Amino acid sequence: MDFWIVAIDHELQLQRDPSDIPSRRVQKDHLEALLLSELPKRKVRFIAEESKIDKTTIAFTLANTNDRRIPWKNIGMTDAERDTLGAWIAQGARLR
């Protein structure tokens, strides 16, 4: 199984917004062009994306409008989940 990881700023991955400054619009256009080119070339079959829970991302939109819909999952955590995980990791470190 192959993995392709695209690491980007959370604001960049969001759908275009009228309030985006011009340089941000250009970055989002580049991201969309990259994804449009690479998703079919790499035969992507699943997208896992850490993103803001209440926002739509460029990858989500492309996954749903692709000729062959690509399953998409938000793997982001809420603040409460992060706090719980942080406490669990800290507790595990103390037990070692």
Contacts in CASP RR format, 6 or more apart in sequence:
PFRMAT RR
TARGET T0000
AUTHOR 0000-0000-0000
METHOD contacts of the structure
MODEL  1
MDFWIVAIDHELQLQRDPSDIPSRRVQKDHLEALLLSELPKRKVRFIAEE
SKIDKTTIAFTLANTNDRRIPWKNIGMTDAERDTLGAWIAQGARLR
2 42 0 8 1.000
4 38 0 8 1.000
4 42 0 8 1.000
4 44 0 8 1.000
6 31 0 8 1.000
6 34 0 8 1.000
6 35 0 8 1.000
8 31 0 8 1.000
10 50 0 8 1.000
10 51 0 8 1.000
10 52 0 8 1.000
11 24 0 8 1.000
12 24 0 8 1.000
12 27 0 8 1.000
12 28 0 8 1.000
12 31 0 8 1.000
13 31 0 8 1.000
13 49 0 8 1.000
13 51 0 8 1.000
13 57 0 8 1.000
13 58 0 8 1.000
13 59 0 8 1.000
14 28 0 8 1.000
14 51 0 8 1.000
14 52 0 8 1.000
14 55 0 8 1.000
14 56 0 8 1.000
14 57 0 8 1.000
14 58 0 8 1.000
15 28 0 8 1.000
15 55 0 8 1.000
15 56 0 8 1.000
15 57 0 8 1.000
15 58 0 8 1.000
15 61 0 8 1.000
16 25 0 8 1.000
16 28 0 8 1.000
20 28 0 8 1.000
28 58 0 8 1.000
31 58 0 8 1.000
32 58 0 8 1.000
32 62 0 8 1.000
35 58 0 8 1.000
35 59 0 8 1.000
35 62 0 8 1.000
36 62 0 8 1.000
38 44 0 8 1.000
39 62 0 8 1.000
39 66 0 8 1.000
39 70 0 8 1.000
40 66 0 8 1.000
44 70 0 8 1.000
45 70 0 8 1.000
45 71 0 8 1.000
46 70 0 8 1.000
46 71 0 8 1.000
46 72 0 8 1.000
46 73 0 8 1.000
47 59 0 8 1.000
47 60 0 8 1.000
47 63 0 8 1.000
47 70 0 8 1.000
47 71 0 8 1.000
47 72 0 8 1.000
47 73 0 8 1.000
48 72 0 8 1.000
48 73 0 8 1.000
48 75 0 8 1.000
49 57 0 8 1.000
49 59 0 8 1.000
49 60 0 8 1.000
49 72 0 8 1.000
49 73 0 8 1.000
49 74 0 8 1.000
49 75 0 8 1.000
50 74 0 8 1.000
50 75 0 8 1.000
50 76 0 8 1.000
51 57 0 8 1.000
51 60 0 8 1.000
51 74 0 8 1.000
51 76 0 8 1.000
53 74 0 8 1.000
53 76 0 8 1.000
53 78 0 8 1.000
59 72 0 8 1.000
60 72 0 8 1.000
62 70 0 8 1.000
63 69 0 8 1.000
63 70 0 8 1.000
63 71 0 8 1.000
63 72 0 8 1.000
64 70 0 8 1.000
64 72 0 8 1.000
77 85 0 8 1.000
END
